Amino acid sequence: MSRHCFIGIDQGSSSTKAVAVSAAGQVLFQTRKDLPPPYRDDQRIEQDPRRILESVQEALEECLRAIAGSGIPVLGIGLSCQRSSWVPA
């Protein structure tokens, strides 16, 4: 049986989490990168889109570094994000 793992990333309003899971379902590594609280202006809630992207990159890179020495290849990466957002040009 081939040993491999998958990485799941959950990008939420307060943090970004990443977890590496083996094909058998064992958690190999997990991390969490907290985001600063969103700021409010009238009826809007705003976050810095660059900080969101940085938190995803940091969580993924930390997860990849943690499993790199194990020799277990990553077969896939999934991203979950629940929000309706837009970034003005």
C-alpha positions in Angstrom: 0.0 0.0 0.0 1.3 3.4 -1.0 2.0 5.9 1.9 0.8 9.3 1.1 -1.0 12.2 2.7 -3.3 15.1 2.0 -3.3 18.6 3.3 -6.5 20.4 4.2 -6.6 24.2 4.7 -9.5 26.0 6.4 -9.4 29.7 5.9 -11.9 31.3 8.4 -12.6 34.8 9.7 -10.4 34.5 12.8 -7.7 32.1 11.6 -6.3 29.8 9.0 -5.8 26.2 9.9 -3.9 23.5 8.0 -3.7 19.8 8.7 -1.8 16.9 7.0 -3.7 13.6 7.1 -2.4 10.2 6.1 -4.3 8.0 3.7 -5.4 6.0 6.7 -6.9 9.1 8.4 -4.1 9.7 10.9 -3.3 13.4 11.6 0.3 13.9 10.9 0.6 17.6 11.6 -1.7 20.5 12.2 -1.2 24.3 12.6 -3.2 27.4 13.1 -2.4 31.0 12.1 -4.5 33.6 13.9 -5.7 36.6 12.0 -6.1 40.1 13.6 -9.7 40.9 14.4 -11.6 42.5 11.5 -12.3 46.2 11.7 -15.7 47.6 11.3 -16.8 50.7 9.4 -20.5 51.5 9.6 -22.2 48.3 8.4 -19.1 46.6 7.0 -16.6 44.2 8.4 -13.2 44.4 6.7 -10.0 42.4 6.8 -6.7 42.9 5.0 -6.7 40.5 2.0 -2.9 40.4 2.0 -2.9 39.2 5.6 -5.4 36.5 4.7 -3.2 35.3 1.8 -0.1 35.4 4.0 -1.8 33.3 6.7 -2.7 30.6 4.1 0.9 30.6 2.8 2.4 30.4 6.3 0.1 27.6 7.4 0.7 25.6 4.2 4.5 26.1 4.3 4.7 25.1 8.0 2.7 22.0 7.3 4.9 21.1 4.3 8.1 21.6 6.3 6.8 19.4 9.1 6.1 16.4 6.9 9.0 16.9 4.5 11.4 14.7 6.5 8.9 11.9 6.7 9.2 10.8 3.1 5.5 10.8 2.8 4.4 12.5 -0.5 1.5 14.9 -0.6 -1.1 13.8 -3.1 -3.5 16.7 -2.8 -4.3 19.9 -1.1 -7.8 21.1 -0.4 -9.0 24.6 0.5 -12.2 25.5 2.4 -13.3 29.1 2.7 -16.7 30.2 3.8 -17.4 33.8 3.0 -18.6 36.1 0.3 -15.9 38.6 -0.3 -14.5 41.0 -2.8 -11.4 42.9 -3.2 -11.7 46.3 -4.8 -9.3 47.0 -7.7 
